[in-house]
């Protein structure tokens, strides 16, 4: 009897979690990629000295930070955000004109990656193209 109750509660929990994840992803809508471009920059320097195994190096070495600007059209409005580029998201994952799943979460633009996971970035003012 106890194993039947555990099995039933486990199934109910699984069903609840599945429905919850479906409802959560139901907030995502189809959005069109308007623009994607490199937004990388050279950031603050990091210390480099002999203790790090670097000889004759300057006191600071600039750090290169890879990012990309993504502009999407969602519900008739354009939203821009800058996302970090890493092993999970590359600029080549998106192309202009492509449909992606997206949603607005407060002041964040949420995009669904190719692997189905979501990535968030703060919405920034959209700059007009020349």
N, C-alpha and C positions, 0 to 999 in steps of 0.2 A: 504494500500500500504506500509506504514512504517513497519507494523508487518511482511509482506511478505519479505521485505528487511532485517529485523533483523533475521528472521528465516533462510533466505538463507545465510546471512553472518555468522550466528552461525554454520550452517552445513558446510560451507566452512572452517571455523576455526577448527571445529572438525575433518574434513577430513585431513586438513593440519597437525594437531598435531598427528593424528594417523599415517599418512605416515611418518612423521618425526621420531616418536618413532620406527617404523618398520625399517627405514633405520639406525637409531642409533644402534639398537640391531643387525642389519645385520652385523656389524663389529665383533661380537662375533663369535668365531670358536670353534670347538670341540677340547678339549685338554684332555690328559690323566693324572690323578693324579699318579705321580711316588712315592711320599713319603709325609706323613703327620706325624708330631711329635710335642710333647710338646716343646715350646720355652719359657715357663713362667720363670720369674725371680723375685728375691726380689729386689725391687727398693729402691729409696731414702726414708729415714725415714720421718715420719710425727710427728709433735709435739703432745704430750699427757701430759696433766697436770690436776690438779684438776678442772680447769675452764671448761674442756671438760667432767667432770663427772667421770674421771678416777683417783682413788686414789692410791697412792704408785706405780705409773707407771713410767717407765724410761722416760727420756726427749724426746727420739725418739723411735718410733715404726716402724719397717720396713714395707713397703707396698709390698704386693704380687701382681704382674701384670701378668694376664693370657694372653698368646699369643700362637700361633701355627705356625710352619713352614710348608709351603705348597710348594712342588716342582711339577711342571707340565711340560709335553712335549707338545710343541705347534709348529707346522710347522717344526718339526725335531730338535728343540732346546729345552734345558731345562731351565726353569726359576724358581727361588726361591723367595719367599716373606714371610714376617712374618705378620700375621693378628691378631688383637685383638680378644679374645674370649669374647663373651657377650651373651645376651639373643637372639640376632639375628643370631649369628654364633657360633657353637660349633664344637669341633674337630670331634665329631661323625657324623657330617653332610657329611663328605667326607671319602672315603676309598681308599686305594691304588688300582689302576687299573680302577677306576671309570672314566667315561667320564664326563667332565664339560664344560660349555661354558666359554671361556676366550678370552682376547685380550690384546695387549700391547698398552699402552697409554703413549708415551714418555718413562720415566724411571719407570713407574708403571705397575704392573701386575693387571689386572682387572678380577675378577671372579664373576660369577653370583651365588648368593645364592639360596637356595631352594625356597625362597619366590619370586624369580625373580628379586630382586634388586641386584645392583652391589656393590662390595666392592673393594677398591683399596689399594695397598700397594707397597712400593718402592721395586724394584727388587734388590736382593742382590746376590753376587757371589755364584754359586752353588758349594757346597763342594762334592768331590767325596766320595762315600761310600766305606768302607774298604772291 
